[in-house]
Amino acid sequence: MEISAQIKIFQKLHNVPRETIDQFTEYHNLLIKNQEKTNLIGSGTTSTIWIRHFSDSVKLTDRIISYKNNANSIVRVCDVGSGAGFPGLACFLMLSSQKHQIKMTLIESNRKKCEFLTLVKDKLMLPVSIINERVERIKKKYDILLSRAVAPLHILLGLLAPLSKKDTILLLPKGKSYSKEIEKAKNSGIFHIKLLIIIIY
């Protein structure tokens, strides 16, 4: 599918203003430009970034907005294993276009990917925090945790638990094998987090 057609679908699906489409376009161009040297996304998805990465990521924003509308302070959101910025950076762009104020942190252990995230942050002048560190070394707690394509659920829950408060919401996009991952997590004995939302693609 042509890029122009993908942009039209993305814009219509998520009601994205023109200025934000321009930001996503710059983001897209930076991804393509840096993909070869940094391997930011799967090579098979470079032609479908708007649908496969941008659109899939911003599907999470409704859940974040719902939480924010019931919060008494600015919501702290963290994307663990952010990679090329999915879903955290894409969500932040969308939320900012809708005037929703949140504090977004992107955690990524790979130095080159962090350099890319910093490049996008600087180019688009985004007030996000980027941490180049392994998640096991992070001591902060967050209201909402995001994580996409980082680890199977039984491992991921263990990684995210130290960053979670009692009422933290976990938004974890998963594919078709999500039911097997849930069963394995239950059998591991760590499936104790109540506010877990699996987003199925």
Contact map, one row per residue, 1 for C-alpha under 8 A:
111011000000000000000000000000000000000000000011000000000000000000000000000000000000000000000000000000000000000000000000000000000000000000000000000000000000000000000000000000000000000000000000000000000
111111000000000000000000000000000000000000000000000000000000000000000000000000000000000000000000000000000000000000000000000000000000000000000000000000000000000000000000000000000000000000000000000000000
111111100000000000000000000000000000000000000011010000000000000000000000000000000000000000000000000000000000000000000000000000000000000000000000000000000000000000000000000000000000000000000000000000000
011111110000000000000000000000000000000000000000000000000000000000000000000000000000000000000000000000000000000000000000000000000000000000000000000000000000000000000000000000000000000000000000000000000
111111111000000000000000000000000000000000000000000000000000000000000000000000000000000000000000000000000000000000000000000000000000000000000000000000000000000000000000000000000000000000000000000000000
111111111100000000000000000000000000000000000001011000000000000000000000000000000000000000000000000000000000000000000000000000000000000000000000000000000000000000000000000000000000000000000000000000000
001111111110000000001000000000000000000000000000010000000000000000000000000000000000000000000000000000000000000000000000000000000000000000000000000000000000000000000000000000000000000000000000000000000
000111111111000000000000000000000000000000000000000000000000000000000000000000000000000000000000000000000000000000000000000000000000000000000000000000000000000000000000000000000000000000000000000000000
000011111111100000000000000000000000000000000000000000000000000000000000000000000000000000000000000000000000000000000000000000000000000000000000000000000000000000000000000000000000000000000000000000000
000001111111111100000000000000000000000000000000011000100000000000000000000000000000000000000000000000000000000000000000000000000000000000000000000000000000000000000000000000000000000000000000000000000
000000111111111110001000000000000000000000000000000000000000000000000000000000000000000000000000000000000000000000000000000000000000000000000000000000000000000000000000000000000000000000000000000000000
000000011111111100000000000000000000000000000000000000000000000000000000000000000000000000000000000000000000000000000000000000000000000000000000000000000000000000000000000000000000000000000000000000000
000000001111111000000000000000000000000000000000000000000000000000000000000000000000000000000000000000000000000000000000000000000000000000000000000000000000000000000000000000000000000000000000000000000
000000000111111100000000000000000000000000000000000000100000000000000000000000000000000000000000000000000000000000000000000000000000000000000000000000000000000000000000000000000000000000000000000000000
000000000111111110000000000000000000000000000000000000000000000000000000000000000000000000000000000000000000000000000000000000000000000000000000000000000000000000000000000000000000000000000000000000000
000000000111011111011000000000000000000000000000000000000000000000000000000000000000000000000100100000000000000000000000000000000000000000000000000000000000000000000000000000000000000000000000000000000
000000000010001111111000000000000000000000000000000000000000000000000000000000000000000000000000100000000000000000000000000000000000000000000000000000000000000000000000000000000000000000000000000000000
000000000000000111111100000000000000000000000000000000000000000000000000000000000000000000000000000000000000000000000000000000000000000000000000000000000000000000000000000000000000000000000000000000000
000000000000000011111110000000000000000000000000000000000000000000000000000000000000000000000000000000000000000000000000000000000000000000000000000000000000000000000000000000000000000000000000000000000
000000000000000111111111000000000000000000000000000000000000000000000000000000000000000000001100100000000000000000000000000000000000000000000000000000000000000000000000000000000000000000000000000000000
000000100010000111111111100000000000000000000000000000000000000000000000000000000000000000000000000000000000000000000000000000000000000000000000000000000000000000000000000000000000000000000000000000000
000000000000000001111111110000000000000000000000000000000000000000000000000000000000000000000000000000000000000000000000000000000000000000000000000000000000000000000000000000000000000000000000000000000
000000000000000000111111111000000000000000000000000000000000000000000000000000000000000000001000000000000000000000000000000100000000000000000000000000000000000000000000000000000000000000000000000000000
000000000000000000011111111100000000000000000000000000000000000000000000000000000000000000001000000000000000000000000000000000000000000000000000000000000000000000000000000000000000000000000000000000000
000000000000000000001111111110000000000000000000000000000000000000000000000000000000000000000000000000000000000000000000000000000000000000000000000000000000000000000000000000000000000000000000000000000
000000000000000000000111111111000000000000000000000000000000000000000000000000000000000000000000000000000000000000000000000100000000000000000000000000000000000000000000000000000000000000000000000000000
000000000000000000000011111111100000000000000000000000000000000000000000000000000000000000000000000000000000000000000001000000000000000000000000000000000000000000000000000000000000000000000000000000000
000000000000000000000001111111110000000000000000110000000000000000000000000000000000000000000000000000000000000000000000000000000000000000000000000000000000000000000000000000000000000000000000000000000
000000000000000000000000111111111000000000000000000000000000000000000000000000000000000000000000000000000000000000000000000000000000000000000000000000000000000000000000000000000000000000000000000000000
000000000000000000000000011111111100000000000000000000000000000000000000000000000000000000000000000000000000000000000001000000000000000000000000000000000000000000000000000000000000000000000000000000000
000000000000000000000000001111111110000100000000000000000000000000000000000000000001000000000000000000000000000000000000000000000000000000000000000000000000000000000000000000000000000000000000000000000
000000000000000000000000000111111111000000000100000000000000000000000000000000000000000000000000000000000000000000000000000000000000000000000000000000000000000000000000000000000000000000000000000000000
000000000000000000000000000011111111000000000000000000000000000000000000000000000000000000000000000000000000000000000000000000000000000000000000000000000000000000000000000000000000000000000000000000000
000000000000000000000000000001111111111100000000000000000000000000000000000000000000000000000000000000000000000000010000000000000000000000000000000000000000000000000000000000000000000000000000000000000
000000000000000000000000000000111111111110000000000000000000000000000000000000000000000000000000000000000000000000000000000000000000000000000000000000000000000000000000000000000000000000000000000000000
000000000000000000000000000000011111111000000000000000000000000000000000000000000000000000000000000000000000000000000000000000000000000000000000000000000000000000000000000000000000000000000000000000000
000000000000000000000000000000000111111000000000000000000000000000000000000000000000000000000000000000000000000000000000000000000000000000000000000000000000000000000000000000000000000000000000000000000
000000000000000000000000000000000111111100000000000000000000000000000000000000000000000000000000000000000000000110000000000000000000000000000000000000000000000000000000000000000000000000000000000000000
000000000000000000000000000000000111111111100000000000000000000000000000000000000000000000000000000000000000000000000000000000000000000000000000000000000000000000000000000000000000000000000000000000000
000000000000000000000000000000100110011111000000000000000000000000000000000000000011000000000000000000000000000010000000000000000000000000000000000000000000000000000000000000000000000000000000000000000
000000000000000000000000000000000010001111101100000000000000000000000000000000000001000000000000000000000000000000000000000000000000000000000000000000000000000000000000000000000000000000000000000000000
000000000000000000000000000000000000001111111100000000000000000000000000000000000000000000000000000000000000000000000000000000000000000000000000000000000000000000000000000000000000000000000000000000000
000000000000000000000000000000000000001011111100000000000000000000000000000000000000000000000000000000000000000000000000000000000000000000000000000000000000000000000000000000000000000000000000000000000
000000000000000000000000000000000000000001111110000000000000000000000000000000000000000000000000000000000000000000000000000000000000000000000000000000000000000000000000000000000000000000000000000000000
000000000000000000000000000000000000000011111111100100000000000000000000000000000000000000000000000000000000000000000000000000000000000000000000000000000000000000000000000000000000000000000000000000000
000000000000000000000000000000010000000011111111100000000000000000000000000000000000000000000000000000000000000000000000000000000000000000000000000000000000000000000000000000000000000000000000000000000
101000000000000000000000000000000000000000011111100000000000000000000000000000000000000000000000000000000000000000000000000000000000000000000000000000000000000000000000000000000000000000000000000000000
101001000000000000000000000000000000000000001111111110000000000000000000000000000000000000000000000000000000000000000000000000000000000000000000000000000000000000000000000000000000000000000000000000000
000000000000000000000000000100000000000000001111111111000000000000000000000000000000000000000000000000000000000000000000000000000000000000000000000000000000000000000000000000000000000000000000000000000
001001100100000000000000000100000000000000000001111111100000000000000000000000000000000000000000000000000000000000000000000000000000000000000000000000000000000000000000000000000000000000000000000000000
000001000100000000000000000000000000000000000001111111110000000000000000000000000000000000000000000000000000000000000000000000000000000000000000000000000000000000000000000000000000000000000000000000000
000000000000000000000000000000000000000000001001111111110000000000000000000000000000000000000000000000000000000000000000000000000000000000000000000000000000000000000000000000000000000000000000000000000
000000000000000000000000000000000000000000000001111111111000000000000000000000000000011000000000000000000000000000000000000000000000000000000000000000000000000000000000000000000000000000000000000000000
000000000000000000000000000000000000000000000000111111111100000000000000000000000000011001000000000000000000000000000000000000000000000000000000000000000000000000000000000000000000000000000000000000000
000000000100010000000000000000000000000000000000011111111110000000000000000000000000000000000000000000000000000000000000000000000000000000000000000000000000000000000000000000000000000000000000000000000
000000000000000000000000000000000000000000000000001111111111000000000000000000000000001000000000000000000000000000000000000000000000000000000000000000000000000000000000000000000000000000000000000000001
000000000000000000000000000000000000000000000000000011111111000000000000000000000000011101100000000000000000000000000000000000000000000000000000000000000000000000000000000000000000000000000000000000000
000000000000000000000000000000000000000000000000000001111111100000000000000000000000001001100100000000000000000000000000000000000000000000000000000000000000000000000000000000000000000000000000000000000
000000000000000000000000000000000000000000000000000000111111110000000000000000000000000000000000000000000000000000000000000000000000000000000000000000000000000000000000000000000000000000000000000000000
000000000000000000000000000000000000000000000000000000011111111100000000000000000000001000100000000000000000000000000000000000000000000000000000000000000000000000000000001000000000000000000000000000000
000000000000000000000000000000000000000000000000000000000111111110000000000000000000000000100110000000000000000000000000000000000000000000000000000000000000000000000000000000000000000000000000000000000
000000000000000000000000000000000000000000000000000000000011111111000000000000000000000000000000000000000000000000000000000000000000000000000000000000000000000000000000000000000000000000000000000000000
000000000000000000000000000000000000000000000000000000000001111111100000000000000000000000000000000000000000000000000000000000000000000000000000000000000000000000000000000000000000000000000000000000000
000000000000000000000000000000000000000000000000000000000001111111110000000000000000000000000000000000000000000000000000000000000000000000000001000000000000000000000000000000000000000000000000000000000
000000000000000000000000000000000000000000000000000000000000111111111000000000000000000000000000000100000000000000000000000000000000000000000000000000000000000000000000000000000000000000000000000000000
000000000000000000000000000000000000000000000000000000000000011111111100000000000000000000000000000000000000000000000000000000000000000000000000000000000000000000000000000000000000000000000000000000000
000000000000000000000000000000000000000000000000000000000000001111111110000000000000000000000000000000000000000000000000000000000000000000000000000000000000000000000000000000000000000000000000000000000
000000000000000000000000000000000000000000000000000000000000000111111110011000000000000000000000000000000000000000000000000000000000000000000000000000000000000000000000000000000000000000000000000000000
000000000000000000000000000000000000000000000000000000000000000011111110000000000000000000000000000000000000000000000000000000000000000000000000000000000000000000000000000000000000000000000000000000000
000000000000000000000000000000000000000000000000000000000000000001111111000000000000000000000000000000000000000000000000000000000000000000000000000000000000000000000000000000000000000000000000000000000
000000000000000000000000000000000000000000000000000000000000000000111111111000000000000000000000000000000000000000000000000000000000000000000000000000000000000000000000000000000000000000000000000000000
000000000000000000000000000000000000000000000000000000000000000000000111110000000000000000000000000000000000000000000000000000000000000000000000000000000000000000000000000000000000000000000000000000000
000000000000000000000000000000000000000000000000000000000000000000000011111000000000000000000000000000000000000000000000000000000000000000000000000000000000000000000000000000000000000000000000000000000
000000000000000000000000000000000000000000000000000000000000000000010011111100000000000000000000000011100000000000000000000000000000000000000000000000000000000000000000000000000000000000000000000000000
000000000000000000000000000000000000000000000000000000000000000000010010111110000000000000000000000011100000000000000000000000000000000000000011000000000000000000000000000000000000000000000000000000000
000000000000000000000000000000000000000000000000000000000000000000000000011111000000000000000000000001111000000000000000000000000000000000000111000000000000000000000000000000000000000000000000000000000
000000000000000000000000000000000000000000000000000000000000000000000000001111100000000000000000000001111000000000000000000000000000000000000111110000000000000000000000000000000000000000000000000000000
000000000000000000000000000000000000000000000000000000000000000000000000000111110000000100000000000000011110000000000000000000000000000000000101110000000000000000000000000000000000000000000000000000000
000000000000000000000000000000000000000000000000000000000000000000000000000011111100011100000000000000011110000000000000000000000000000000000000111000000000000000000000000000000000000000000000000000000
000000000000000000000000000000000000000000000000000000000000000000000000000001111100000000000000000000000111000000000000000000000000001000000000111101000000000000000000000000000000000000000000000000000
000000000000000000000000000000000000000000000000000000000000000000000000000000111110000000000000000000000111100000000000000000000000001000000000001101000000000000000000000000000000000000000000000000000
000000000000000000000000000000000000000000000000000000000000000000000000000000111111111100000000000000000111000000000000000000000000000000000000001100000000000000000000000000000000000000000000000000000
000000000000000000000000000000000000000100000000000000000000000000000000000000001111110000000000000000000001010011001000000000000000000000000000000000000000000000000000000000000000000000000000000000000
000000000000000000000000000000100000000110000000000000000000000000000000000000000111110000000000000000000000000010011000000000000000000000000000000000000000000000000000000000000000000000000000000000000
000000000000000000000000000000000000000000000000000000000000000000000000000000000111111111000000000000000100000000001000000000000000000000000000000000000000000000000000000000000000000000000000000000000
000000000000000000000000000000000000000000000000000011001000000000000000000000100111111111100000000000000000000000000000000000000000000000000000000100000000000000000000000000000000000000000000000000000
000000000000000000000000000000000000000000000000000011011101000000000000000000100100111111100000000000000000000000000000000000000000000000000000011100000000000000000000000000000000000000000000000000000
000000000000000000000000000000000000000000000000000000001000000000000000000001100100111111110000000000011100000000000000000000000000000000000000010000000000000000000000000000000000000000000000000000000
000000000000000000000000000000000000000000000000000000000000000000000000000000000000111111111000000000000100000000000000000000000000000000000000000000000000000000000000000000000000000000000000000000000
000000000000000000000000000000000000000000000000000001001100000000000000000000000000111111111100000000000000000000000000000000000000000000000000000000000000000000000000000000000000000000000000000000000
000000000000000000000000000000000000000000000000000000001101100000000000000000000000011111111110000000000000000000000000000000000000000000000000000000000000000000000000000000000000000000000000000000000
000000000000000000000000000000000000000000000000000000000000000000000000000000000000000111111111000001010000000000000000000000000000000000000000000000000000000000000000000000000000000000000000000000000
000000000000000000010011000000000000000000000000000000000000000000000000000000000000000011111111100000000000000000000000000000000000000000000000000000000000000000000000000000000000000000000000000000000
000000000000000100010000000000000000000000000000000000000100100000000000000000000000000001111111110000000000000000000000000000000000000000000000000000000000000000000000000000000000000000000000000000000
000000000000000000000000000000000000000000000000000000000000100000000000000000000000000000111111111110000000000000000000000000000000000000000000000000000000000000000000000000000000000000000000000000000
000000000000000000000000000000000000000000000000000000000000000000000000000000000000000000011111111110000000000000000000000000000000000000000000000000000000000000000000000000000000000000000000000000000
000000000000000110010000000000000000000000000000000000000000000000000000000000000000000000001111111100000000000000000000000000000000000000000000000000000000000000000000000000000000000000000000000000000
000000000000000000000000000000000000000000000000000000000000000000000000000000000000000000000111111100000000000000000000000000000000000000000000000000000000000000000000000000000000000000000000000000000
000000000000000000000000000000000000000000000000000000000000000000000000000000000000000000000011111110000000000000000000000000000000000000000000000000000000000000000000000000000000000000000000000000000
000000000000000000000000000000000000000000000000000000000000000010000000000000000000000000000011111111000000000000000000000000000000000000000000000000000000000000000000000000000000000000000000000000000
000000000000000000000000000000000000000000000000000000000000000000000000011000000000000000000011001111100000000000000000000000000000000000000000000000000000000000000000000000000000000000000000000000000
000000000000000000000000000000000000000000000000000000000000000000000000011110000000000000010000000111110000000000000000000000000000000000000000000000000000000000000000000000000000000000000000000000000
000000000000000000000000000000000000000000000000000000000000000000000000011110000000000000000000000011111000000000000000000000010000000000000000000000000000000000000000000000000000000000000000000000000
000000000000000000000000000000000000000000000000000000000000000000000000000111100000000100010000000001111100000000000000000000011000000000000000000000000000000000000000000000000000000000000000000000000
000000000000000000000000000000000000000000000000000000000000000000000000000111100000000100000000000000111110000000000000000000011110000000000000000000000000000000000000000000000000000000000000000000000
000000000000000000000000000000000000000000000000000000000000000000000000000001111100100110000000000000011111000000000000000000011110000000000000000000000000000000000000000000000000000000000000000000000
000000000000000000000000000000000000000000000000000000000000000000000000000001111100000000000000000000001111100000000000000000000111111000000000000000000000000000000000000000000000000000000000000000000
000000000000000000000000000000000000000000000000000000000000000000000000000000011110000000000000000000000111111011000000000000000111111000000000000000000000000000000000000000000000000000000000000000000
000000000000000000000000000000000000000000000000000000000000000000000000000000001000000000000000000000000011111001000000000000000011111000000000000000000000000000000000000000000000000000000000000000000
000000000000000000000000000000000000000000000000000000000000000000000000000000000010000000000000000000000001111111000000000000000001100000000000000000000000000000000000000000000000000000000000000000000
000000000000000000000000000000000000000000000000000000000000000000000000000000000000000000000000000000000001111111100000000000000001000000000000000000000000000000000000000000000000000000000000000000000
000000000000000000000000000000000000010000000000000000000000000000000000000000000000000000000000000000000000011111110000000000000000000000000000000000000000000000000000000000000000000000000000000000000
000000000000000000000000000000000000010100000000000000000000000000000000000000000011000000000000000000000001011111111000000000000000000000000000000000000000000000000000000000000000000000000000000000000
000000000000000000000000000000000000000000000000000000000000000000000000000000000010000000000000000000000001111111111100000000000111000000000000000000000000000000000000000000000000000000000000000000000
000000000000000000000000000000000000000000000000000000000000000000000000000000000000000000000000000000000000001111111110000000000000000000000000000000000000000000000000000000000000000000000000000000000
000000000000000000000000000000000100000000000000000000000000000000000000000000000001000000000000000000000000000111111111000000000000000000000000000000000000000000000000000000000000000000000000000000000
000000000000000000000000000000000000000000000000000000000000000000000000000000000011100000000000000000000000000011111111100000000100000000000000000000000000000000000000000000000000000000000000000000000
000000000000000000000000000000000000000000000000000000000000000000000000000000000000000000000000000000000000000001111111110000000100000000000000000000000000000000000000000000000000000000000000000000000
000000000000000000000000000000000000000000000000000000000000000000000000000000000000000000000000000000000000000000111111111000000000000000000000000000000000000000000000000000000000000000000000000000000
000000000000000000000000001001000000000000000000000000000000000000000000000000000000000000000000000000000000000000011111111110000000000000000000000000000000000000000000000000000000000000000000000000000
000000000000000000000000000000000000000000000000000000000000000000000000000000000000000000000000000000000000000000001111111111110000000000000000000000000000000000000000000000000000000000000000000000000
000000000000000000000000000000000000000000000000000000000000000000000000000000000000000000000000000000000000000000000111111111000000000000000000000000000000000000000000000000000000000000000000000000000
000000000000000000000000000000000000000000000000000000000000000000000000000000000000000000000000000000000000000000000011111110000000000000000000000000000000000000000000000000000000000000000000000000000
000000000000000000000010010000000000000000000000000000000000000000000000000000000000000000000000000000000000000000000001111111000000000000000000000000000000000000000000000000000000000000000000000000000
000000000000000000000000000000000000000000000000000000000000000000000000000000000000000000000000000000000000000000000001111111100000000000000000000000000000000000000000000000000000000000000000000000000
000000000000000000000000000000000000000000000000000000000000000000000000000000000000000000000000000000000000000000000000110111110000000000000000000000000000000000000000000000000000000000000000000000000
000000000000000000000000000000000000000000000000000000000000000000000000000000000000000000000000000000000000000000000000100011111000000000000000000000000000000000000000000000000000000000000000000000000
000000000000000000000000000000000000000000000000000000000000000000000000000000000000000000000000000000111100000000000000100001111100000000000000000000000000000000000000000000000000000000000000000000000
000000000000000000000000000000000000000000000000000000000000000000000000000000000000000000000000000000011100000000000000000000111110000000000000000000000000000000000000000000000000000000000000000000000
000000000000000000000000000000000000000000000000000000000000000000000000000000000000000000000000000000001111000001001100000000011111000000000000000000000000000000000000000000000000000000000000000000000
000000000000000000000000000000000000000000000000000000000000000000000000000000000000000000000000000000001111100001000000000000001111100000000000000000000000000000000000000000000000000000000000000000000
000000000000000000000000000000000000000000000000000000000000000000000000000000000000000000000000000000000011111001000000000000000111110000000000000000000000000000000000000000000000000000000000000000000
000000000000000000000000000000000000000000000000000000000000000000000000000000000000000000000000000000000011110000000000000000000011111011000000000000000000000000000000000000000000000000000000000000000
000000000000000000000000000000000000000000000000000000000000000000000000000000000000000000000000000000000011100000000000000000000001111111000000000000000000000000000000000000000000000000000000000000000
000000000000000000000000000000000000000000000000000000000000000000000000000000011000000000000000000000000011100000000000000000000000111111000000000000000000001000000000000000000000000000000000000000000
000000000000000000000000000000000000000000000000000000000000000000000000000000000000000000000000000000000000000000000000000000000000011111000000000000000000001000000000000000000000000000000000000000000
000000000000000000000000000000000000000000000000000000000000000000000000000000000000000000000000000000000000000000000000000000000000111111100000000000000000000000000000000000000000000000000000000000000
000000000000000000000000000000000000000000000000000000000000000000000000000000000000000000000000000000000000000000000000000000000000111111110000000000000000000000100000000000000000000000000000000000000
000000000000000000000000000000000000000000000000000000000000000000000000000000000000000000000000000000000000000000000000000000000000000011111000000000000000000001100000000000000000000000000000000000000
000000000000000000000000000000000000000000000000000000000000000000000000000000000000000000000000000000000000000000000000000000000000000001111100000000000000000000100000000000000000000000000000000000000
000000000000000000000000000000000000000000000000000000000000000000000000000000000000000000000000000000000000000000000000000000000000000000111110000000000000000001111000000000000000000000000000000000000
000000000000000000000000000000000000000000000000000000000000000000000000000111000000000000000000000000000000000000000000000000000000000000011111100000000000000000111001000000000000000000000000000000000
000000000000000000000000000000000000000000000000000000000000000000000000001110000000000000000000000000000000000000000000000000000000000000001111100000000000000000011011100000000000000000000000000000000
000000000000000000000000000000000000000000000000000000000000000100000000001111000000000000000000000000000000000000000000000000000000000000000111110000000000000000000001111000000000000000000000000000000
000000000000000000000000000000000000000000000000000000000000000000000000000011110000000000000000000000000000000000000000000000000000000000000111111000000000000100010001111000000000000000000000000000000
000000000000000000000000000000000000000000000000000000000000000000000000000011110000001100000000000000000000000000000000000000000000000000000001111100000000000000000000011100000000000000000000000000000
000000000000000000000000000000000000000000000000000000000000000000000000000000111100001000000000000000000000000000000000000000000000000000000000111111000000000000000000001110000000000000000000000000000
000000000000000000000000000000000000000000000000000000000000000000000000000000011100011000000000000000000000000000000000000000000000000000000000011111000000000000000000000111000000000000000000000000000
000000000000000000000000000000000000000000000000000000000000000000000000000000000000000000000000000000000000000000000000000000000000000000000000001111100000000000000000000011000000000000000000000000000
000000000000000000000000000000000000000000000000000000000000000000000000000000011000000000000000000000000000000000000000000000000000000000000000001111110001000000000000000000000000000000000000000000000
000000000000000000000000000000000000000000000000000000000000000000000000000000000000000000000000000000000000000000000000000000000000000000000000000011111011000000000000000000000000000000000000000000000
000000000000000000000000000000000000000000000000000000000000000000000000000000000000000000000000000000000000000000000000000000000000000000000000000001111111000000000000000000000000100000000000000000000
000000000000000000000000000000000000000000000000000000000000000000000000000000000000000000000000000000000000000000000000000000000000000000000000000000111111100000000000000000000000110110000000000000000
000000000000000000000000000000000000000000000000000000000000000000000000000000000000000000000000000000000000000000000000000000000000000000000000000000011111110000000000000000000000110111010110000000000
000000000000000000000000000000000000000000000000000000000000000000000000000000000000000000000000000000000000000000000000000000000000000000000000000000111111111000000000000000000000000010000000000000000
000000000000000000000000000000000000000000000000000000000000000000000000000000000000000000000000000000000000000000000000000000000000000000000000000001111111111100000000000000000000000000000000000000000
000000000000000000000000000000000000000000000000000000000000000000000000000000000000000000000000000000000000000000000000000000000000000000000000000000001111111110000000000000000000000000000110000000000
000000000000000000000000000000000000000000000000000000000000000000000000000000000000000000000000000000000000000000000000000000000000000000000000000000000111111111000000000000000000000000000100000000000
000000000000000000000000000000000000000000000000000000000000000000000000000000000000000000000000000000000000000000000000000000000000001100000000000000000011111111000000000000000000000000000000000000000
000000000000000000000000000000000000000000000000000000000000000000000000000000000000000000000000000000000000000000000000000000000000000000000000100000000001111111110000000000000000000000000000000000000
000000000000000000000000000000000000000000000000000000000000000000000000000000000000000000000000000000000000000000000000000000000000000000000000000000000000111111110000000000000000000000000000000000000
000000000000000000000000000000000000000000000000000000000000000000000000000000000000000000000000000000000000000000000000000000000000000000101000000000000000011111110000000000000000000000000000000000000
000000000000000000000000000000000000000000000000000000000000000000000000000000000000000000000000000000000000000000000000000000000000000001111100000000000000000111111000000000000000000000000000000000000
000000000000000000000000000000000000000000000000000000000000000000000000000000000000000000000000000000000000000000000000000000000000000000001110100000000000000111111111000000000000000000000000000000000
000000000000000000000000000000000000000000000000000000000000000000000000000000000000000000000000000000000000000000000000000000000000000000001110000000000000000000111111000000000000000000000000000000000
000000000000000000000000000000000000000000000000000000000000000000000000000000000000000000000000000000000000000000000000000000000000000000000000000000000000000000011111000000000000000000000000000000000
000000000000000000000000000000000000000000000000000000000000000000000000000000000000000000000000000000000000000000000000000000000000000000000010000000000000000000011111100000000000000000000000001000000
000000000000000000000000000000000000000000000000000000000000000000000000000000000000000000000000000000000000000000000000000000000000000000000111100000000000000000011111110000000000000000000000001000000
000000000000000000000000000000000000000000000000000000000000000000000000000000000000000000000000000000000000000000000000000000000000000000000011100000000000000000000011111000000000000000000000001110000
000000000000000000000000000000000000000000000000000000000000000000000000000000000000000000000000000000000000000000000000000000000000000000000001110000000000000000000001111100000000000000000000001110000
000000000000000000000000000000000000000000000000000000000001000000000000000000000000000000000000000000000000000000000000000000000000000000000001111000000000000000000000111110000000000000000000000111100
000000000000000000000000000000000000000000000000000000000000000000000000000000000000000000000000000000000000000000000000000000000000000000000000011100000000000000000000011111000000000000000000000111100
000000000000000000000000000000000000000000000000000000000000000000000000000000000000000000000000000000000000000000000000000000000000000000000000001110000000000000000000001111100000000000000000000001111
000000000000000000000000000000000000000000000000000000000000000000000000000000000000000000000000000000000000000000000000000000000000000000000000000110000000000000000000000111111100000000000000000001111
000000000000000000000000000000000000000000000000000000000000000000000000000000000000000000000000000000000000000000000000000000000000000000000000000000000000000000000000000011111100000000000000000000011
000000000000000000000000000000000000000000000000000000000000000000000000000000000000000000000000000000000000000000000000000000000000000000000000000000000000000000000000000001111110000000000000000000011
000000000000000000000000000000000000000000000000000000000000000000000000000000000000000000000000000000000000000000000000000000000000000000000000000000000000000000000000000001111111100000000000000000000
000000000000000000000000000000000000000000000000000000000000000000000000000000000000000000000000000000000000000000000000000000000000000000000000000000000000000000000000000001111111110000000000000001010
000000000000000000000000000000000000000000000000000000000000000000000000000000000000000000000000000000000000000000000000000000000000000000000000000000000000000000000000000000011111111000000000000000000
000000000000000000000000000000000000000000000000000000000000000000000000000000000000000000000000000000000000000000000000000000000000000000000000000000000000000000000000000000001111111100000000000000000
000000000000000000000000000000000000000000000000000000000000000000000000000000000000000000000000000000000000000000000000000000000000000000000000000000011100000000000000000000001111111110000000000000000
000000000000000000000000000000000000000000000000000000000000000000000000000000000000000000000000000000000000000000000000000000000000000000000000000000001100000000000000000000000111111111000000000000000
000000000000000000000000000000000000000000000000000000000000000000000000000000000000000000000000000000000000000000000000000000000000000000000000000000000000000000000000000000000011111111100000000000000
000000000000000000000000000000000000000000000000000000000000000000000000000000000000000000000000000000000000000000000000000000000000000000000000000000001100000000000000000000000001111111110000000000000
000000000000000000000000000000000000000000000000000000000000000000000000000000000000000000000000000000000000000000000000000000000000000000000000000000001110000000000000000000000000111111111110000000000
000000000000000000000000000000000000000000000000000000000000000000000000000000000000000000000000000000000000000000000000000000000000000000000000000000000100000000000000000000000000011111111110000000000
000000000000000000000000000000000000000000000000000000000000000000000000000000000000000000000000000000000000000000000000000000000000000000000000000000000000000000000000000000000000001111111100000000000
000000000000000000000000000000000000000000000000000000000000000000000000000000000000000000000000000000000000000000000000000000000000000000000000000000000100000000000000000000000000000111111110000000000
000000000000000000000000000000000000000000000000000000000000000000000000000000000000000000000000000000000000000000000000000000000000000000000000000000000000000000000000000000000000000011111111000000000
000000000000000000000000000000000000000000000000000000000000000000000000000000000000000000000000000000000000000000000000000000000000000000000000000000000100110000000000000000000000000011111111100000000
000000000000000000000000000000000000000000000000000000000000000000000000000000000000000000000000000000000000000000000000000000000000000000000000000000000100100000000000000000000000000011011111100000000
000000000000000000000000000000000000000000000000000000000000000000000000000000000000000000000000000000000000000000000000000000000000000000000000000000000000000000000000000000000000000000001111110000000
000000000000000000000000000000000000000000000000000000000000000000000000000000000000000000000000000000000000000000000000000000000000000000000000000000000000000000000000000000000000000000000111111100000
000000000000000000000000000000000000000000000000000000000000000000000000000000000000000000000000000000000000000000000000000000000000000000000000000000000000000000000000000000000000000000000001111100000
000000000000000000000000000000000000000000000000000000000000000000000000000000000000000000000000000000000000000000000000000000000000000000000000000000000000000000000011110000000000000000000000111110000
000000000000000000000000000000000000000000000000000000000000000000000000000000000000000000000000000000000000000000000000000000000000000000000000000000000000000000000000111100000000000000000000111111000
000000000000000000000000000000000000000000000000000000000000000000000000000000000000000000000000000000000000000000000000000000000000000000000000000000000000000000000000111100000000000000000000001111100
000000000000000000000000000000000000000000000000000000000000000000000000000000000000000000000000000000000000000000000000000000000000000000000000000000000000000000000000001111000100000000000000000111110
000000000000000000000000000000000000000000000000000000000000000000000000000000000000000000000000000000000000000000000000000000000000000000000000000000000000000000000000001111000000000000000000000011111
000000000000000000000000000000000000000000000000000000000000000000000000000000000000000000000000000000000000000000000000000000000000000000000000000000000000000000000000000011110100000000000000000001111
000000000000000000000000000000000000000000000000000000010000000000000000000000000000000000000000000000000000000000000000000000000000000000000000000000000000000000000000000011110000000000000000000000111
